[in-house]
Amino acid sequence: MTDQAPRPLSWWRRYVFTRENAAALALCLIVVAVIIVTADTAPQWIYQGF
């Protein structure tokens, strides 16, 4: 028998971790990082009219 069962890692890389999904994940992580970094600063321009 020369047939080998497909390895789970190759399936993962081929169908789940595509270039498009990697780019979407990187963009999401960048947006989350920007939100976390800038969350402690209050937007002063909102309160200027009050």
Buried (B, 14 or more C-beta within 10 A) or exposed (E): EEEEEEEEEEEEEEEEEEEEEEEEEEEEEEEEEEEEEEEEEEEEEEEEEE
